[in-house]
Amino acid sequence: MNNDTLSTDVTEDGSLTLFSPAAGEHYHSTHGAMTESRHIFLGLGFCHFVSSRQAHEVCVLEAGLGTGLNALLTLLEAVRCGIHTTYYTYELYPLTDAIYRQLHFDVPGCSEADDWFLQIHTAEWNSPVSLHPLFTLVKIHADLTAATLPQNVQVVYWDAFSPEAQPELWSEELLARVSRHCLAGAVLTTYCAKGEVRRRLERCGFSVERMAGPPGGKREVLRGIRHDGLHCAPKGKP
């Protein structure tokens, strides 16, 4: 995938996204990139887990670093709330310097957002990097279907391109492997509300509910909560 061919588009809430000709899709919802990330991943995922579990430390796994928006918003929230966060993100096709320097996400009241955004993209790959005493970023440059996953995952952002564009990232085998690395009570959120994706997540150990989508965007999204003590099939890579 040649990321030099990506184009920058403005979404309906004024925030930017990228369009991938190879995938035939945008990296974020055209109804609002910032709105989507805040609602689905930060709100329904990270913030829900922290508030429901009264957590002070969180391990996040993200499928696809992409523009880095989910990582940036999670970093800002972790610092704001005092939550020690380790953020694992897997990206096989990182953005080039020329592309990510075209991006800017306006975060009112945060003068450090632009600097942290650049630090996310310039951070060393395949090694933990402390961007703040409360936030450690671990960018893995690898194919998620074959990569080693962290243990004790508590929050999962499943933000790959659609099942039509990247079917391998929505396979039941991969979802089951991710599930086996999650603690009981872990939260998985995704913009995809397809029935087959929901059923796969349920077979892989998650209690899944349809949630209201972001304002102005998709009507429904999915949130799954990992069951306690379930060893799910199919068996595969550890």
Secondary structure as UniProt FT lines:
FT   HELIX           3..5
FT   STRAND          7..10
FT   TURN            12..13
FT   STRAND          16..20
FT   TURN            21..24
FT   STRAND          25..26
FT   TURN            30..31
FT   HELIX           33..36
FT   HELIX           37..47
FT   HELIX           48..53
FT   STRAND          57..63
FT   TURN            66..67
FT   HELIX           69..81
FT   STRAND          84..90
FT   HELIX           97..100
FT   TURN            101..102
FT   TURN            108..109
FT   TURN            111..112
FT   HELIX           113..122
FT   STRAND          128..132
FT   TURN            133..134
FT   STRAND          135..140
FT   TURN            144..146
FT   STRAND          153..158
FT   TURN            163..165
FT   HELIX           167..170
FT   HELIX           172..180
FT   STRAND          182..190
FT   HELIX           195..203
FT   TURN            204..205
FT   STRAND          206..212
FT   TURN            215..216
FT   STRAND          220..226
//
